[in-house]
Structures are given as structure tokens and as C-alpha cells.
Amino acid sequence: MARVFDVVEYPSEMPDEIVHHFPETGVCDLRFGSQVIVRESQNAIFFRDGKALDVLGPGRHTISTANLPLLTNLLGQAFNNRTPFTAEVYYVAMREFADRKWGTAQPIIVQNAGVGLGMTLLQGFGTYSFQVGDPQQFVTQIVGATGSYTMTSIENRLRSMLLSKLQDTLATMASQGQNIFQLLSLTEELGTAVRAKAQDDFAAIGLVLKSFYITNLKPSETSAEDLRAMGMLDMNTYTQLQAADAMRDAAKNEGGGAGLTAGIGAGMGIGNYMSQAFNMNQQQPAQQAAPAAPAAAPAAGGHAGVMTPSEVAQLLKVSEEDIIAAIQAGDLKARKIGSAYRISKESVDEFLKG
């Protein structure tokens, strides 16, 4: 014989549960006169034949035709006041779920007209909070026949909704002329706009988005690499960035000046080589049509093919001290005449090749 529940209650505070089915397995055998206890932060929803019917708020309720009219109508006249009937009861947590985390697993592409590369990859992190606004709609559309529905069951879906709105908001503001520096200073305005945009999507599944905060919004540290992988950087721009990165990394080298100049040489060598290869392909048709240009005059103050450290520094756009350090480290070959150094063009080419 089926057990009849005279008292229906789920005393848990539901710290990480949004919905809990009573009983955990099977259906609930009830009768009119049974007691239903609903805590302050809960609602209880009655289901019958897969349909969400009556909702009970906080308090102690005696099941009757008055407080469960839809269930009574569905049961019809076949049940008198003491005949047991089956139903499902879902307890829904109505408190606010606060301080939930969100973050950009993949950087967001944002146009950045007139600044740097013309586009930027942004990464962001922050928090949001929500609560159930329509428990019957939430259970019907999201939970289904699940016995227990936790935060982890829906957080990926909510984060996807929020990141979609954030990307849309950033694109809109960028199209209105906001550059990257302005966007980074408008985190509060961005958060407000995302919250407004996401409200309808949350309401469609019975939820209310209470807050959305951006605690950190910054350019991705690998923007150049990622943009190139997406086919959004030309070769010349990319090689220039590679050279800049080599100089930055060499400056962090604990080896001092030798490491710095070696890094400069390697970075510029890679950049010049790739840039020259790119430009050569562009210039070949013009070279075939035009007569050969006269040989360039030697650098001012130097013999053809021989330069001073100062002239090499000007050519490579670094300081003369860096060139001297590279010579003394043995990275750049030079001939010392008295107290002065002289460097051949061939030695500079070898240095740039790394």
C-alpha cells in the first residue's frame, strides 16, 4: 500500500540547490487535510500529469480545495476529501544567489579605430547575482523531471547569456566611437548595459538578473598572436610586433647588456628578414619594369661598407651603448683601431641573422 504523506516539508536552507523534488524518488501520495510546510526562502509547486499547477508561498498550509484549486479541478469529482491522490511537489529556493563568478574563457574582439592595430582582444572578469522570479516557469522550462537542480546545472548557460550581451555591448559602444581607453574606464556603464540587455533572456526562463559587475577589464596579453591566428594582422605589422616583443623579453634578461643587445639583434633580424621577404614579393613587378637604380652613397662619415658604432646604432635605431655592449660580448664582430671600433656591413648582416 502506498504511503500517504500527512506532512510535506523540505527543511534544508538549499544553499546550492535551486529546486528540490519531494520526495526525492517517485511521487507524493497526498490527501486533502495533509500539511505542507514552506520555509521563508521557498515556494512549493504542485505538478500533476506533467503540468505545473498551484504554487504555495512561505507558511504552513493545509491542502484543501481553496489553496489548490487547479489541482482539485484536474482531479475532478472522483476524489472526495479523504481519498489519497498522487502529485509531485517541487521546492524552489526564492533567495538571491549572490556573488556568482563570470569570466571570458576566450578574449572578445573589439574594434579600436585609430589606436594601435585598429582592434583589440579584451578579457574580463566579475560577479553577478540572480534569483527565481517565476518558480512555475523555471521548473517547467528548465528543471523538467530532475530530482534536484543545483547551481552548477545552470551556471554555464547563464554565463553564456551574459558574455553574449557583454560582447554585443562592447561592439555597440565601439561603433559609437569609444576607443579602448574609454571602454576600460566605463566598467560601471558597461555592467548596467549588460544587465539591461540580459533581463529579457533571464525572464524567459523564470529568473531575474539582480546585478552584473565588471571587476576587471583589460586587453589580452596575447592579442597580437591571437589576432594573427584569426587572420586579422598583415605580415609586416606582425613582424614589427615580434621585434618589439623580442626587445621587451631581452630587457628582462638578467644577463644585462649582452642579453639585451642579443635580443635586439634577434628581434630585428627576424622582423627585417620577414618584412623584406614580404616587401620583395610586392616590389618584384616594379623592379622588372624600372631600370636599375644607382648604388647608394656610403653613410655619412663612413667608408663604403664600413661604419662606426654610432652609425650602426642609427641604422638599427638603438643606442650606441647597446652596440658597444654587443661588440664587447662578441655578438657583433668589429675591428678595433686605437680606441675606436669599425664595423663592416657584412658583420652587421651576420649580427641581424642571429
Order of alpha helices (4+ residues) and beta strands (2+ residues): beta-beta-beta-beta-beta-beta-beta-alpha-beta-beta-beta-beta-alpha-beta-alpha-alpha-alpha-beta-alpha-alpha-alpha-beta-alpha-alpha-beta-beta-alpha
